[in-house]
Amino acid sequence: MNIINKRLTAGALALLSIFIVASRYQVVTAQETDDPVKIQIYKKFYDNRENNKPVAYQAARDYLAKYTKDKDQYVDYLQKWILFYERDDRKKQLPGLINDKKFTEAFSVGQKILADEPDYLRAQIDLGYAGYLAASSKNESFNAEALTYARKAIQALDAGKTPTEWVPFKGKDDTLAYLHYAVGYLTLKTAPDQAIDSFLKAAQYDSDIKKTASTYYFLAVAYESGPYKTQSAAYQATYGGKTETPESKAALEKVNVVIDRMIDAYARAIATSGTDPKTAQQRNEWMEHVKGFYKFRHNDSEAGLTEYIAAALSRPLPPKP
């Protein structure tokens, strides 16, 4: 295509010479045609291939629909041009489909992109985060697929690879924060213990995720539905209603450590949400929930809880026990 672009001048675009001139630089025997339709369609493609590619694309398709059986250099050239145009067009379509929440179309287009280029990082990032967006809109049909893409993207970014562009994220750290957040959200119901790791990682990066209340709320939920549920049930089954022993005391302490992590996460969620009236209902719900755990750990007293929440963001985020 570059050779044709350089050699064909305006004066060389006489209708009957297009094929002759083009073929000259394809190192093939020159040919002529007296088919005016063939000439017209090809000229429409040629005239628009740089500045109006959608028109050129349709012309190329029209040409192939009529003359594919020719199996010459023009057919071969147009087939390749269409292939690259469609690949490029799909890459341009994907962000818009995600922004418009057309997740079925987005994942269909993304699958085609990655079928052509399995390591195309930009699509992996987009689809990984799109899975979270879909799930948060009550559409969980893409969870497994999105998790695969998000994890591949994280692995590639950690290995030093970079996408063609960072938008809509602000850079590498911001992208990784959102991807870990997405993985955490997508595993929250099925593997809360794994989700804890993802939310903790998401909160380590200097990004908006670190300042988002839902990060810590979901972290608290992951602790509560994961290790707390498992360990408290095991404690009750083994030691409930029995005389305290060194073993039961050690088991209870493990449960208490998890409870402390939950209290810390809820405190961060409440502190991060600020005083925005839009989050007032959530803050009230979180506050009522955390009170029960805080009182359990402080002799049935709420004393100090307000101060604990106020200072939550000044403390380092505690690691997973």
N, C-alpha and C positions, 0 to 999 in steps of 0.2 A: 504493500500500500504506500510506503514512503517513497519508493522509486517512482511509482505512477504520479504521486503528488508533485515530485520535483520536476519531472520531465514534461508532463502535460501542461501546456500553456493555453491561454484563452483562444489563441489562433489555431490551436491543434484540435479544438473540440468540434470540428465539423462533423455532422451526424454520421456520415459514412466512414469516417476515419477513426472513430473512437476505439473500435476493436483492433484496428491495425496498429495504432500507436501504443495502446495498452499492451498488446501481445509482443511488441518489439522488445519490451523491457522484461518480459517474462521468459525470454530466451526460448521462444517457440516460433513455429512458422506462422507468418502473418496470415490473417484471414479477413475476408470481407463478408458483409451480410447485406442483403437487400430487404430484410424484414424490418419495416419501419416501427413496428410495435416493440420489437426487441431493442432497437436503438433507442427508442423513446424511454423505455423503462430503465435501461442501463444509464442513460444520461440523467434521468431523475435521481437515481442513486448517486451517481458521480458528483452531480452539482450540489448535493446536500450532505455528503458523507462527513463533512467537517463541521458545518455550522447549523445543521438541522438534522441531527442523527435519527430522530424518530421518523421523519419523512424518508430518509435514506433507508432505514430499516424496513419500512413497509415496501418500498420499491424493491429492495433486495429479495424480500419474501415473494413479491409478485413475480419477479424474474425467475426465481427458482421454481415457483409453482408451474410456470409455463415451459421452462427450458432445462430442468434438471437432467433430463435424459441426454443432453448434449455432452455432459461429462468432460468439459474442456476447462481451460485455465480460468475462465470467467466464473463458471459454476463453482470451481474449487475456491477461488478467491472470495466470492460472496458467502459461501458456506462458512468459511473461517471468520469473515467479518461479522456475520450474524452471531456466531458462537461467542466472540469476544464482546460484542455489543450486549448480548443477553446476560453474560456474566457480570459485566459492569453495571447494567441496569438493575439487576437483582440486588447488588450491593447498595445501590442508591435507594432502592425501595424499602429495604429492611428497617431502617430507623423510623421512617414515616409510618409504616404499618404498626410498629410497636407504640409509637406516640399516639396513634389513633386507636390503640387497644384492639387491633385486629389480629389477635394472637394466633388464630388458626392459620391465617394467610402468612403471618410472620414466620411461623415455624416451618411452613411449607417452603417458603422462599429460602429460609436459612438452611434447610436440609439440602436444597439444590446447590446453594453456594458451597457448602461443606462437602458435598459429593464431588464437586470439581476441585476444590482446594481444602482438603481435610484439616490443614493447620492454619486456616485463615482466622487469625486471632480476633479480629474485630467482630466477626459473626459469633464466635464463641462467647465473647463478652456480652454482646447484645442479647443473645438467646438465654444465656445464664441469668441475666437480670430480668429479662422478659418473663421468665418462669415465675419469679417472685411477684412481679406485677400482676400476672394472670391469677396466681394463687390468692393474692390479697384481694382480688375481685371475685373470689369464690369459684374460680376455674382452676382446678387442680389437675387437669388432664395432661398438663405438660411438665409436671413436677420431676418425674424421673429423667426425662430428656434434658430439662434445664439443669438439673444437678450435674449430669455428665458434662455438659458444656461449661458450666461455671467452674467445676473442678479442673477441667483441662486448661481453662483460661488462667486460673490461679497458678497452676503448675508452670505454664508457659511464662507468665509474668515473673514468677519467682526465679525462673531460669535465665532471666534477663531479656526475654523477647519483648518487643513493643508493637502495638497495633498501628495501623495506618494513621489513626488519629485517636485522641483521648476523649473527645466530645461524645456524650454529654457530661462526662466526668472531668475532673480538674487536673488529673495526672495519674501517675502510677499508684501512689498511695490511696488516693480517693477511689480509684477503680477497684483496688484490692479490698478496701473497706466495704464497698457496696457488694462485691462478689461474696465475701465471707458472710455478710449480713444476709444475702439471698440464700446461701447454703444453710445458714442457721434457720431461717424461716421455713425453708422447704423440708428440713429434717425435724422440725419441732414436734410434730405429731408422731412420727414414726421412730425417731431415734433422738430423743431429747438429750441424752448424754453427749452425743456428737454435736448437737446444736449448741451446747454450752461452749465447747471449744471454738466453734465458729463465731459466736457472738463476742467472746472474749477477744479473739483475733481482730474482729471488725472494730472493736472499741480501742484497739492499740494504735490505729493510724490517726494522724491528724487530719480529720475530715469531718464533714457534717454528721456522719454516722455517730461519731464520738459525742456529738452534742444533741443527739436525738433521743427523746424519752423512750420511744418504742424499743430501742436497742437494749435498754436495761430492763424494761418490762418483760420482753421476750426472754431475756437471760433469766429473770426471776421465774418465769413460767417453766423454762427448761429445767432449772434446778428442782422446782416443785413437782413437776410431772415425771422427772427422771430419778435422780438419786434419792431425793426426799421420799417419794412414794415407795420406792423399792426398799430403802433402809428402814423406814418407819414401819412398814408392813412386816418386815423380817423381825424387827425388834418386838413388835406386839405378839407375833406368833411364837417367838422363843422365850421372851421374858415378861410379857404382859401379865400383871396381877401376881407376880412372884416376888419373893424377897430379893432385894438387891444383892448382887454378887459382883466381884471384880470384873467378870466377863460382861455382865449386863450394864455395868457402869461404863465400860469401854465402848460398848455398842451404842449406848445412848449418847456418848460424847461425839461419836461419828455423826449421828443424826443432828446433834446440836451445831456442829460445824457447818453442815449443809444449810440448816435454818439460818445461821448467821449470814451465809452467802445470799440467801433469799432476801433477808432483811436489807442487806447492803444494796442489792440490785433494785429493790422497790424504792429505797430511799433515793437512789440516783435517778430513777425514773421520775419520781415526784419533784426532785430538785431541778432536773433538766427541763421539765415541762413549764416551769416558771409560773407566771400568773395569768397566762392567756386564758380568757373566758372560754375559748373554744375547747380547751382541754380540762376545764374545771370538773366536769362529770367524771372523766377518767381519773383525775387526781383524787377525787373523793372516794372512788371505788378502790384505788390502790391503797389509799390511806386506811380505809376500813379493813382491808385485807391484811396489811402489814401489822396493824395493831395487835391482832391475835398472836402472830408469831413473836412480836417484840415482847408482849406481856408474858408469853410462855418462857422467854429467856431472861425475864427481869422480875421474877416473883410477882407476876400478875399486876405489874405496874406499868403505866405509860410514861412515867417520869423520864425525862431526857430524850424522848423520841423526837420532839420538835427540833431540838438542838442537833441531834444525830443526823436528821435529814438536812438541816441547813449546812452542815459541814461535810456532807456526803461527797461532793465533787472535789473537795480539797484532799481527800484521802486517795492513795493509790488503789486501783481496782484489784481486789484480791484474786489470786489465782484459783484455779479449780482444785479442790482438795483431793 
